[in-house]
Amino acid sequence: MIRLDTRDAGFADAFAALVDDRRESAADVTRDVATMLRAVKDEGAAAVRAFTIKLDRHDPDETGWRIEAATCAAAYAALEPELRAALDLAATRIRAYHEKQRPQDSDYRDAAGVRLGARWRPVDAAGLYVPGGRAAYPSSLLMNAIPAKVAGVERLAMVTPTPDGQINPLVLAAAHLAGVDEVWRIGGAQAVAALAYGAGPIRPVDVVTGPGNAWVAEAKRQLYGVVGIDMVAGPSEIVVVADARNDPEWIAADLLSQAEHDVVTQSILLTDNGDYADRVAAAVERQLDTLATGAVARQAWETNGAIIRVETLAAAMPLVDRLAPEHLQLAVDDPQALFDQVRHAGSVFLGRHTPEAIGDYVAGPNHVLPTGRRARFTSGLSVLDFMKRTSFLGLDESALAELGPATVALAEAEGLPAHARSVALRLRLNR
């Protein structure tokens, strides 16, 4: 775990190295994924089947390509009541939050008499990638499927790996709750390619969203343009800004809530109290010994974790902006004062009683967020990722007379005479 102090002479260089640390896929992943995508594009279902046999150790021709809706409904019905109630609560809150994101059409006429506006419509079909095996997250399914349904997408096709043919019932239950239309028993880069190109019984979609491992993320990156994607997501990360009035056990648990995801995740604490930094570090060590996920969390913490002492918490905010974290916790009495200074963060958690884990499940805002400093230029998953905007305009004769001459002049200046003529003929200009 890295310890930094803004008062140290070498802080600037050490912090720059932390900011620039890339924990994402290597060149061999890029190469391997490109090969897999070409195979699926050229060979379709045969390639998907071969990769599934090799990587997930089951033959979809034998185990079945599609998991039927009745199986998903049965999985939901079989849930323990407390767990079913928790999923229901999460779905209700996620839906309510995302319904407020639906954009409004516009249609107006300006002073020149031109009719202008924009119309929003959902994509026809969306593909959802849902991790399987050890990383089986029904919460991510809800976060991806519900915004698509709120947007009005008619066909939701979900892919999820089933290693050794084993189905995760909690994921199937969430698929039923969210209204997923198709569930396919495939995963990995080959599944993303099947959604993009179509493969056998799987028809192509327009947008692919959802988290996955390095191969899934790389497949989405390479297929952007064939389909739309939500984002290229890398390893998870959290930055916690905390003063010494927090219970160090709370903050240690917050840091480990991300470290337990994967050995390449990153957890960073910024505090203005050196003694408190020591207490949090000690609490992290104590909790690592008791976590079922301790081996993964320890490697992530020791390799990518950091504690940074700052002069004041206000002075920490420029550092936060440089990190542009996926998750930012402001564990202070007046979080709004610090929040007002934040420019770059995927999602912000305000106050001592707002742990990031609440946002992962039941709060409502989407937990699919930009990583790897991408919060500088993009946002978390939303209803808009499943919609597109079509602009429109309409001119009558008088409006064309007002705007036409300028259009002709600009078209001629750009050396595009047919552009100019298409307007000039209507204006009866001698061009």
Helices and strands as residue ranges (DSSP letters): E 2-5, H 11-20, H 27-43, H 45-56, H 60-63, E 66-67, H 69-77, H 81-99, E 106-109, E 115-122, E 125-129, H 138-151, E 155-159, G 163-165, H 169-178, E 182-184, H 188-197, E 207-209, H 214-223, E 228-229, E 237-242, H 248-259, E 266-271, H 274-288, H 294-304, E 306-309, H 313-323, E 327-331, H 335-339, E 347-350, H 356-361, G 374-376, G 383-386, E 387-394, H 397-413, H 417-427
